[in-house]
């Protein structure tokens, strides 16, 4: 009759193949997670940039819409508006705080005589006349801490351009 408290010395642990298999599975999982880490960091950076740019564009569009309709094209002329500076959260920064600058933006409201596409026609319009109560607003945003950034055609790959319509409200 066997003693129920008696244990066979060879049956109490893991064998070498079991241990090796467990280490292999754990290292495979760890390598998969480490491989996804750079993609996650890149996605997080892009999301932060997009959120800051959205904040900048919303702030500028609200500011433009508060300017009198007849003064918008002279207040924000194409190619002649000063750069605006923002921190990494999309909050406006004064020129003296150059260490906090993370984004540079420029706003333009093309007038009827500008070479940029400024006239807005309604879809389905048969006469293609410009709509008198709509105007195009262009906001260019660069993710660079350079106060002298040039938004010219040679730097198009370095900034994003947001174009949308504003309506006459006043």
N, C-alpha and C positions, 0 to 999 in steps of 0.2 A: 504494500500500500504506500502511495506517494504522499509525501508531506505537502500540504497546500501552500506553505510558506517557503518552500524550496524553489529557487530560481536557477535555471541553467545559466552559467556565466557567459555563454556565447549568444544569448538571445536578447540582451538588454539594450543595445544601441543601434546606431546606423552603420551600415556597411560602407566601405570606401566607394563603391560605385554609386550608392544612393547619395552620399555627400557630394561627390563630383557632379552628379546630375543636378542637384539642388543649386550648387554654386554656378553652374553653367546657365541654368534658367534665370537665376537672379541677375547675373552679369548681362545676359541678353536683354532683360527688361531695363536695366540701368542704362545700357548703351542706347536703347530706343528712346528713353526719356532725354538723355543727353543730346541726341540728334535733333530732337524737337525744340530744344532750348533756344538756339539762335533764331529759328523761325518765329517763335513766340516773342522774343525780344524785338525783332524787326516789326512784327505786327503791332506790338504795343507802341513803338516809336511812331509808326505811320498813323495810328489812331490818335495819338496825342497831337501830332501835327495837324491832322484833319479837324480835330476839335478846336484847336487854337485858331486855325484859318477861318473856321465857321464863325467863331466869336468875332474875329476881326471884320469879316464881311458884314455880319449883322450890325455891328456898331457903326460901320461906315455908311451902310445903306440907310439906317435910321437917321444919321446926321444929314445925309444928302436930302432925304425926304422932308426934313424940317426947314430946308432952305426954300425960299420962294421960288415957284416954278420958273418964272422968267429970269431969275438970277443963277440958276443951276449951271448952265453951260458956261457962264463967265466966271463963276466961283470955282469950278472944277474943269478947266479947259484941258483938252487932249495935249499931252506932251509938255504941259507947263505947270503942273501941280507939284508941290514939294512932297518929298517922301515923308511917310509917317512911320513911327517906330513903335514896336510892341515887344513885350517880354514873352517868355516861354508859355505863358498861360493865355496870351492874346489880350493882355491889358495894356492900354496906351502908356508909353514911356516918353518922358520929356527928353529933349536932346542932350541935356546935361548928364543924364544917367546912362551913358553909353555902355557901361559894363553889363547892364541888364537887357540890352537889346538882343532879341532872338529872331524877330521878323521885321521885314521892311515892306511897307505897302504903299500903293499909289492908287488914287481914285481919279477916274475920268468920266465926264459926261459929254459925249460927242455932240456937237451942235450940227445944224443943218448943212454947214459949209465944210465940215471936216471930211477928210478922205476916208475915215473909218466908217463902217456901216452904222449910221445913226438913225436912219428912218426906219420906222416900225410899221409894217403893213399887217393888216389882219388876215388870217388864213381865209381863203375863199373869196377874198376881195377881187372884184373883176377889174377895177381901175388901177390897182396897185398904188394908190395914194398913201402918203404917210399918215398915220393915225395922229391926230392933233393932241391927244391926251395921254400918249405913251412915249416914253423916252428910254433909251438904252443906258445902263450904268455898267461901267467896266471897273473892276477892282483887281489889281495885280498884287500878288502876295509872294514874297521870296523868303525862304527860311534861311536867311543869312544874317549874321550880326555886323553887317557892313553899312555904315551910315551913308556911304557914297555909292550904293548899288545903282547900276544903270539898268532900267527896264527896257532897253532898246532891243531891236530885232536880233542882235547877236547873242543875247542872253536868254532867249525864249525857253531853252531847256532847263534853266535854273529857277524859273518862277511859274506859278500857276495863275491862270487868268479866269476870273469869274465874271460872267456877263449875264445880266438879267434885266428885266423891265421894271420901270417905276411908273406909277400912274400919277396924273395930276390930281392933287387933293386940295390945293389951296388956290 
